[in-house]
Every structure is written in structure tokens, then in C-alpha cells.
């Protein structure tokens, strides 16, 4: 057994085990930590397959941002997940139906790949020679030339989603005090300081 095959099975076994622990752990903080472990091992599998861009994307985006954000939200909000699981059975038929549809689609894709491997190769773009360049350079060349408008459109959709999230979370509530820089700068001595004359022995 070569070293590459050994690390492939090592990363695969740890990724499957940690993915199972994500859905079976009772503590949500432990679930998020196992999710981070799953992402790290999946990144190792991508690195072995030669897709270093996807490997670094998993580490930087999913582990460095999404999973850590999940962890902080779960720890700060202290969500009662036992109460959320009480109504899980009423959504079980719909979830089972969606899972069955996804399983049928996966079996159809795997069956088509096994019985007709050349069926999907007709409309695919020619693969670049990865011995002359890396897949990051090849992905950048095709992304910023052939699909540049779709890439810009995806960025615009994400920008609109980000602005919408900011607008929804910054609604001014009447019982929440907010800082107003203009009011603070316009304060004078008369409005900022109030003089009180206290009689001896009476206090404030």
C-alpha cells in the first residue's frame, strides 16, 4: 500500500466517522467541532486528488468562516435544542420523501456513470493539461473569460443578499438606545452638565 492510498483511507474513515458524529452528538457545540473535523479531512481528500483550490476553499471559507460562525452563534445564543427536537417527528415524512428523491437521483447518476461513461463527455469543455499548469490557474482562466458575466452576476446576488441582511438586522427599535454622533458633537456645556446645589448633611 502506497502512502497516498494510506492517507486516502485515513482521511475518508475520519471524515465519515466525524460526519456521523455531527448528526448523533447531543451537544451542539460538539456537533460543530465534528463538522470542522469533517471539513478538514475532506480538504485532505481534495488535496490528494490534486484539487488544491477546493481544499483551500474548504479550509478558508467553511472552516474559517462558516463553521466558526456556527460555533460562536451556538455558544452565545444558548439555544435549547431539546425543545427544537420536540416537533421533529411531524416533519419526518417530508424529510424522508426528500431524502428518497435525492437517493434516487444519486443512484441514477452513479448508474449512468457506470453503464454509459462516455454519455456526459460530449458537451463538456476540454480539460486543460494540468502537467503544464495548476488547476487554480486553469479555473481562473475559464472563470474570468468564458463565464465572467455569470461570475459577476453571482457576486451581485451575494451583494444584494448581504445588504438585505444588514437592512433587516438594523431596524431601529424605540426601546433600544443608539449612538448619534451629530447629537454628541452638538452638545454644549449647558446641555452636558447639570449643576446641583446640595445642602450640607442631606446628600444627593
Secondary structure, DSSP 8 states (H G I E B T S, - for coil): --HHHHHHHHHHHHHHHHHHHHHH-SSHHHHHHHHHHHHHHHHHHHHHTT-HHHHHHIIIIIIIIIIHHHHHHHHHHT--HHHHGGG-GGGHHHHHHHHHHHHHHHHHHHHHHHH-TTSTTSSS-----TTTS-HHHHHHHHHTTTSHHHHHHHHHHHHHHHHHHHHHHT---TTS----HHHHHT--HHHH-------TTT--
